[in-house]
Amino acid sequence: MARTVMVCGIGAAGGMTVEFLARSEGVDRIVTSDISEEIGIYKTNAAAIGSVAQGFSKKFEFHRNDVNDIDATARLVAEIKPEVILFSVTNQPLRVLRGAPQDIRDKLDMVGISVWLPWNLPLPAKFMQAVNKSGIQTHVVSIPLPDMVNPAIWKHFGYGATVGAGNHQRIAHNIIKHVSTKEGVPVQDVVLYFVGSHALAEHGSKEGVPFFLKIVVGDRDITSKYDVNWLTEDCPVVMRTPIVRQKVELLYPCMAAIFTRTIMAIVRDTNELTCVPSPNGLVGGYPVRLSAKGAKVVLPKELTLEQAVKMNEDAEKFDGIEKIKDDGTIVYTDKNYSIMKELGYDCKELPFDELEARSEELMALTKRWFAL
């Protein structure tokens, strides 16, 4: 049976992932979509040529689509019937903030990344409505701030992405690489039970971001051999270096490999144990088994699911979220609220019906900053 993967949004991260999928065993048809037709066709064809050059015979398609059009997106998803969809579309990439004046950037460094949810939440929400409306059974792997976006969508609609993909996995794979080298074992022999949120990647354990880490090699728990705070904070190539903060595009090949592995675990029905952000709408990242059935959280005996969720909810405060209400409304911490109010953005709570207006407000605000 031909297995199809759809990639919605083939900008920097999505486009690089298409290149990895083009060279992956187990996917027969790759369908891309983007609002930009010229670039979309070019990137899709380039991946197809690279795929052929490496001996693969896959089918490639591109469809122009605007995620804002829920009905048209639903028809497209129903027509393609993919096993897995990678969603990688936002209203505005956060890298634009690098152009803000230094005094404003200094203040922005003090607020959590959740401030920018009006740019990252609206389109995933519309896309999940379209997938639900399509009537097909598929799995969505969503990239935009999944620790926060996915839980909000699940709470608001009662459905959402199967899993997220992002920085939680980057930390996990970095730890696996380090432990594999130190222990002299294949990376496949290193098993992590890792609970943590995006805040750990952004702020680090030195700031007190809570997390849980257990390391197993074979049938041995070797966690005590390592300083777990060092592993999450200072482990070589953990990629919290100044150059990466200035040029986030350096991360794209690494992240595309992570996105591809997540997709292919579902497509190939591997049931492998790995770590992902927001499985089934949970806040933060967890160890899971990934298969064609989706994601199943797998925790060690030392930790209950309630404890893991509470840990990640506490960690989200470092990214500026006090809580996510039952209807998906984001409530910001007092610190986030006061700093952003000082910068001209007065938003203590972010309900779904204000997403579009708040997105436009932030767009206008950043334009004023750049004009200073």
LINBELGI-V238839 format. One record per run of one state. SS is the DSSP state (hx for helix, st for strand, lp for the rest). FROM is the first residue (numbers start at 1). TO is the last residue. If there is no record, write none. Layout:
SS;FROM;TO + SS;FROM;TO
//
This chain:
lp;1;3 + st;4;8 + lp;9;11 + hx;12;21 + lp;22;28 + st;29;34 + lp;35;36 + hx;37;53 + lp;54;58 + st;59;64 + lp;65;69 + hx;70;80 + lp;81;83 + st;84;87 + lp;88;93 + hx;94;99 + lp;100;101 + hx;102;108 + lp;109;112 + hx;113;120 + lp;121;121 + hx;122;134 + lp;135;138 + st;139;142 + lp;143;145 + hx;146;157 + lp;158;162 + st;163;164 + lp;165;166 + hx;167;183 + lp;184;186 + hx;187;189 + st;190;196 + lp;197;197 + hx;198;203 + lp;204;204 + hx;205;207 + lp;208;211 + st;212;217 + lp;218;219 + st;220;221 + lp;222;222 + hx;223;225 + lp;226;227 + hx;228;233 + lp;234;241 + hx;242;246 + lp;247;247 + hx;248;267 + lp;268;271 + st;272;277 + lp;278;278 + hx;279;281 + lp;282;284 + st;285;291 + lp;292;293 + st;294;297 + lp;298;304 + hx;305;319 + lp;320;320 + st;321;324 + lp;325;329 + st;330;332 + lp;333;333 + hx;334;342 + lp;343;348 + st;349;350 + lp;351;351 + hx;352;371 + lp;372;372
//
